[in-house]
Amino acid sequence: MGQSKLIPLPEYARRTGVPLSTLRLHIREGRLRAVRLGRYWYVPVEEEGGREGQGRVFTFFTHAGGAGKTSLARDLGFELASRGYRVLLVDADPQANLTAWLGVDLAEVEDRETLLAVVEGRGLPEPRRVEVGGIAMDLLPANMNLAMAEVVVPTKSLGMVLLRTALMESGALKRYDFVLIDSPPSLGPIAGMAALAGEGLLVPVETSAKGVQALRAVVEVSKDYLRTLRALRFLSPEVVSFLRLLIPTKYDGRTAQDKKVRALLEEAAAIAPLAPALSYRPGPYKEAIDRALPIHAVGDERVLEEVRRLAEAFLARVGVEAQEKEVV
């Protein structure tokens, strides 16, 4: 079976030549399978199966809590999956917010399902399938016991590349187009292992003095990660930065402080490309957390447009063309 891709109803009407009003009638009569996310209708279209995944691995990383790292992993992952990409989300944070925010009961997550299995030398666990509105992603969940990895990783030979090795040996890079890792908000061993598993960091930067201060620390530690991967020959010497994308979050352009920080971030574009900013919208994001669903299910059009622009910036940055296949 192939991967489903969600097509907005107006786009489906344009592709098929069927009037929008007729399609809405067919949905009401049950003649057209459609998915409603928030206030909007989408038509799931089956993509071709059997192709090999692109195997791109990226880590959401910052040691500052509250920057929106976990919601970014959830929402960008779902946005990519809705475009037909095969996505694996990896919860590397013992707080397990990504796991909980995708509707998984933490009490039912066993240690063998988490990255603790990787740290203990048992290989990459089989992921759970998470489905929202007919769109599926896979998830390696977390639980509180994953915190034990903070002690175990430093005792292992090349412990910081255990996750990278497990992803390669498991065949996951051939199964998925994107592996997105949600690292813990720290600079500890688990965060380092998560960072070194991929080809670069996606860094949420809260548009505040706290966010800019946190970015300075991330820039410095990213240099260490880059040197480590070069020494192990996992990255080419031509790679000059391990920061792939800076993502401004909680941006409120009405305040003088945020405009000042935005200007500083634009200067930071010399370090890494800057994604479109995500606005400060606590209501929709809280509702998404409360309902344990991606932000797409909330139906806030402004937020959805921001997530779509983020996905476009991400795909452009990593050199992947959006998959556009004709509806048969």
C-alpha positions as CSV (number, residue, x, y, z in Angstrom):
1,M,0.0,0.0,0.0
2,G,1.3,3.5,-0.8
3,Q,1.3,6.6,1.3
4,S,-1.8,8.9,1.4
5,K,-1.5,12.5,0.5
6,L,-4.1,15.1,1.5
7,I,-5.2,17.4,-1.3
8,P,-7.2,20.5,-0.3
9,L,-10.7,20.3,-1.7
10,P,-10.3,23.4,-4.0
11,E,-7.0,21.9,-5.4
12,Y,-8.8,18.6,-5.9
13,A,-11.5,20.4,-7.8
14,R,-8.9,22.1,-10.0
15,R,-7.1,18.9,-10.8
16,T,-10.2,16.9,-11.6
17,G,-12.3,19.6,-13.3
18,V,-15.2,18.8,-11.0
19,P,-17.0,21.9,-9.6
20,L,-16.3,22.6,-5.9
21,S,-20.1,22.6,-5.2
22,T,-20.4,19.2,-6.8
23,L,-17.6,17.8,-4.7
24,R,-19.1,19.2,-1.5
25,L,-22.4,17.4,-2.5
26,H,-20.6,14.2,-3.1
27,I,-19.0,14.4,0.4
28,R,-22.4,15.0,2.1
29,E,-23.8,12.0,0.2
30,G,-20.8,9.8,1.0
31,R,-19.8,9.4,-2.6
32,L,-16.4,11.0,-2.1
33,R,-14.0,10.1,0.8
34,A,-12.8,13.2,2.4
35,V,-11.2,14.3,5.7
36,R,-12.1,17.3,7.7
37,L,-9.3,19.0,9.6
38,G,-10.7,21.9,11.6
39,R,-12.9,23.8,9.1
40,Y,-11.3,22.5,5.9
41,W,-11.9,19.5,3.7
42,Y,-9.1,17.4,2.2
43,V,-9.3,14.4,-0.2
44,P,-6.8,11.6,0.6
45,V,-5.1,10.4,-2.6
46,E,-3.0,7.2,-2.6
47,E,0.6,7.7,-3.6
48,E,2.6,5.1,-5.4
49,G,4.2,2.5,-3.1
50,G,7.4,0.6,-3.3
51,R,9.9,3.4,-3.7
52,E,12.9,3.7,-1.5
53,G,12.9,6.5,1.1
54,Q,15.2,9.5,0.9
55,G,16.5,8.8,4.4
56,R,17.0,12.4,5.5
57,V,17.5,12.8,9.3
58,F,17.2,16.2,11.2
59,T,17.0,17.0,14.8
60,F,15.0,19.7,16.5
61,F,17.4,21.1,19.0
62,T,17.7,23.8,21.6
63,H,18.5,23.7,25.3
64,A,16.0,26.4,26.1
65,G,12.6,25.1,27.1
66,G,9.4,26.6,25.9
67,A,10.6,27.6,22.4
68,G,8.1,25.4,20.6
69,K,10.5,22.5,19.7
70,T,8.1,19.7,20.3
71,S,5.1,21.3,18.5
72,L,7.3,22.0,15.6
73,A,8.4,18.4,15.3
74,R,4.7,17.3,15.5
75,D,3.4,19.8,13.0
76,L,6.2,19.8,10.5
77,G,6.1,16.0,10.5
78,F,2.4,15.9,9.9
79,E,2.6,18.6,7.2
80,L,5.3,16.5,5.4
81,A,3.3,13.3,5.8
82,S,0.2,15.1,4.3
83,R,2.3,15.9,1.2
84,G,3.0,12.2,0.7
85,Y,6.4,11.9,2.4
86,R,7.0,9.0,4.7
87,V,7.9,10.4,8.1
88,L,9.3,8.8,11.3
89,L,9.1,11.0,14.4
90,V,11.6,10.1,17.2
91,D,10.8,11.2,20.7
92,A,14.2,11.5,22.4
93,D,13.0,13.5,25.4
94,P,12.2,11.7,28.6
95,Q,9.5,14.2,29.3
96,A,7.7,12.4,26.4
97,N,5.6,15.4,25.3
98,L,5.8,14.5,21.6
99,T,4.5,11.1,22.5
100,A,1.6,12.4,24.6
101,W,0.8,15.2,22.2
102,L,0.2,12.5,19.5
103,G,-2.4,10.7,21.7
104,V,-0.2,7.9,23.0
105,D,-0.9,6.9,26.6
106,L,2.5,7.2,28.4
107,A,1.5,4.5,30.9
108,E,1.4,2.0,28.0
109,V,4.8,2.8,26.5
110,E,7.3,0.1,27.4
111,D,11.0,0.7,27.7
112,R,11.7,-1.6,24.8
113,E,9.7,0.7,22.5
114,T,11.9,3.7,23.3
115,L,15.5,4.8,22.5
116,L,16.5,3.1,25.7
117,A,16.6,-0.1,23.6
118,V,19.1,1.6,21.3
119,V,21.3,2.7,24.2
120,E,21.2,-0.8,25.6
121,G,22.3,-2.3,22.3
122,R,19.0,-3.9,21.2
123,G,18.7,-2.0,18.0
124,L,16.0,0.4,16.8
125,P,12.6,-0.5,18.1
126,E,9.6,-1.1,15.8
127,P,7.8,2.3,15.7
128,R,4.1,2.8,16.4
129,R,1.8,4.0,13.7
130,V,0.0,7.3,14.4
131,E,-2.9,8.2,12.1
132,V,-4.8,11.5,11.9
133,G,-7.5,12.0,9.3
134,G,-6.2,9.2,7.1
135,I,-2.6,10.5,7.2
136,A,-0.1,8.3,8.9
137,M,3.3,8.9,10.5
138,D,5.4,6.5,12.5
139,L,6.6,7.3,16.0
140,L,9.3,6.0,18.3
141,P,7.7,7.0,21.6
142,A,9.4,8.0,24.9
143,N,8.7,7.6,28.6
144,M,10.3,8.8,31.8
145,N,12.6,5.8,32.0
146,L,14.4,7.1,29.0
147,A,16.2,9.5,31.4
148,M,18.4,6.5,32.3
149,A,20.1,6.9,29.0
150,E,21.8,10.1,30.4
151,V,23.9,7.7,32.5
152,V,24.3,4.9,30.1
153,V,25.3,6.8,26.9
154,P,28.7,8.1,28.3
155,T,29.7,4.6,29.3
156,K,29.3,3.2,25.8
157,S,32.1,3.2,23.2
158,L,31.0,5.9,20.6
159,G,27.8,6.2,22.7
160,M,27.0,9.6,21.1
161,V,26.5,8.0,17.7
162,L,24.4,5.0,18.9
163,L,21.2,6.4,17.4
164,R,22.9,7.3,14.1
165,T,24.2,3.8,13.8
166,A,20.9,2.2,14.8
167,L,19.1,4.2,12.1
168,M,21.6,3.1,9.5
169,E,21.6,-0.6,10.5
170,S,17.9,-0.9,10.9
171,G,17.1,0.0,7.3
172,A,15.0,3.0,8.5
173,L,16.8,5.3,6.1
174,K,15.4,3.3,3.2
175,R,11.9,3.2,4.7
176,Y,11.4,6.9,5.4
177,D,11.9,10.1,3.5
178,F,12.3,12.1,6.7
179,V,13.3,11.1,10.3
180,L,12.6,14.1,12.6
181,I,14.0,13.8,16.1
182,D,12.7,15.8,19.1
183,S,15.7,16.2,21.4
184,P,15.4,17.1,25.1
185,P,15.9,20.8,26.1
186,S,19.4,20.3,27.4
187,L,23.0,19.9,26.3
188,G,23.4,16.5,27.9
189,P,24.2,13.0,26.5
190,I,20.7,12.2,25.1
191,A,20.6,15.6,23.3
192,G,24.0,15.0,21.9
193,M,23.1,11.6,20.7
194,A,20.0,13.0,19.1
195,A,21.9,15.8,17.4
196,L,24.6,13.5,16.0
197,A,22.1,11.2,14.5
198,G,21.2,13.5,11.7
199,E,22.7,15.8,9.1
200,G,21.9,19.0,10.8
201,L,19.9,20.9,13.5
202,L,16.5,22.6,13.1
203,V,16.6,25.3,15.8
204,P,13.5,27.0,17.2
205,V,14.4,30.5,18.5
206,E,11.9,32.2,20.7
207,T,11.8,35.8,19.7
208,S,12.9,37.1,23.1
209,A,16.1,38.0,24.8
210,K,16.0,34.5,26.3
211,G,15.7,33.0,22.8
212,V,18.7,34.9,21.4
213,Q,20.8,34.0,24.4
214,A,20.0,30.3,23.9
215,L,20.9,30.6,20.2
216,R,24.4,31.7,21.1
217,A,24.9,28.5,23.1
218,V,23.4,26.3,20.3
219,V,25.8,27.9,17.8
220,E,28.8,27.0,19.9
221,V,27.8,23.4,20.6
222,S,26.8,22.9,17.0
223,K,30.5,23.5,16.1
224,D,31.5,20.7,18.4
225,Y,29.0,18.4,16.8
226,L,30.2,19.3,13.3
227,R,33.8,18.6,14.3
228,T,32.8,15.2,15.8
229,L,31.0,14.1,12.7
230,R,33.8,15.2,10.4
231,A,36.3,13.4,12.5
232,L,34.2,10.2,12.2
233,R,33.8,10.9,8.5
234,F,30.0,11.0,8.7
235,L,30.0,14.4,7.1
236,S,32.0,15.9,4.2
237,P,34.6,18.5,5.0
238,E,32.7,20.8,2.7
239,V,29.9,21.1,5.3
240,V,30.6,24.3,7.0
241,S,27.6,24.5,9.4
242,F,25.6,22.0,11.3
243,L,22.7,24.5,11.7
244,R,20.3,23.9,8.8
245,L,17.4,26.2,9.7
246,L,16.6,28.8,12.4
247,I,12.9,28.9,13.1
248,P,11.6,32.1,14.9
249,T,8.7,31.2,17.3
250,K,6.2,33.0,19.4
251,Y,6.7,36.1,17.2
252,D,4.5,39.1,17.9
253,G,5.3,41.9,15.4
254,R,3.2,44.4,17.4
255,T,5.9,44.6,20.1
256,A,9.1,46.7,19.9
257,Q,11.0,43.9,21.6
258,D,10.0,41.3,19.0
259,K,10.9,43.6,16.1
260,K,14.3,44.1,17.7
261,V,14.8,40.3,18.1
262,R,13.6,39.7,14.6
263,A,16.3,42.1,13.3
264,L,18.9,40.2,15.2
265,L,17.7,36.9,13.8
266,E,17.9,38.3,10.3
267,E,21.5,39.1,11.1
268,A,21.9,35.5,12.2
269,A,21.0,34.4,8.7
270,A,24.7,34.6,8.1
271,I,25.0,31.6,10.3
272,A,22.0,29.6,9.0
273,P,19.0,30.3,6.8
274,L,16.0,31.8,8.6
275,A,12.6,30.2,8.3
276,P,9.4,32.3,8.2
277,A,8.4,33.2,11.7
278,L,5.6,31.4,13.7
279,S,3.3,33.8,15.4
280,Y,2.5,33.9,19.1
281,R,-0.9,32.0,19.0
282,P,-1.3,30.3,22.4
283,G,-5.0,29.5,21.9
284,P,-4.7,27.1,18.9
285,Y,-1.5,25.5,20.1
286,K,-3.1,24.8,23.6
287,E,-6.1,23.3,21.9
288,A,-3.9,21.1,19.8
289,I,-2.1,19.8,22.9
290,D,-5.4,19.3,24.8
291,R,-6.8,17.3,21.9
292,A,-3.5,15.4,21.3
293,L,-3.6,16.3,17.6
294,P,-1.4,18.2,15.1
295,I,-2.2,21.9,14.8
296,H,-3.9,21.1,11.4
297,A,-6.8,19.6,13.3
298,V,-7.6,22.8,15.1
299,G,-8.5,24.7,12.0
300,D,-6.8,28.1,12.5
301,E,-6.0,29.1,8.9
302,R,-3.3,31.6,9.9
303,V,-1.4,28.9,11.9
304,L,-1.8,26.4,9.0
305,E,-0.5,28.9,6.5
306,E,2.6,29.5,8.7
307,V,3.2,25.7,9.0
308,R,2.9,25.3,5.2
309,R,5.4,28.1,4.7
310,L,7.8,26.5,7.2
311,A,7.5,23.2,5.3
312,E,8.3,25.0,2.0
313,A,11.4,26.7,3.6
314,F,12.5,23.4,5.1
315,L,12.2,21.5,1.8
316,A,14.0,24.2,-0.1
317,R,16.8,24.3,2.5
318,V,17.4,20.5,2.4
319,G,17.2,20.4,-1.4
320,V,14.0,18.3,-1.7
321,E,11.4,19.2,-4.3
322,A,7.8,19.0,-3.1
323,Q,6.1,15.8,-4.4
324,E,3.4,16.8,-6.8
325,K,1.7,13.9,-8.5
326,E,-1.3,14.1,-10.7
327,V,-4.6,12.7,-9.5
328,V,-5.6,9.8,-11.6
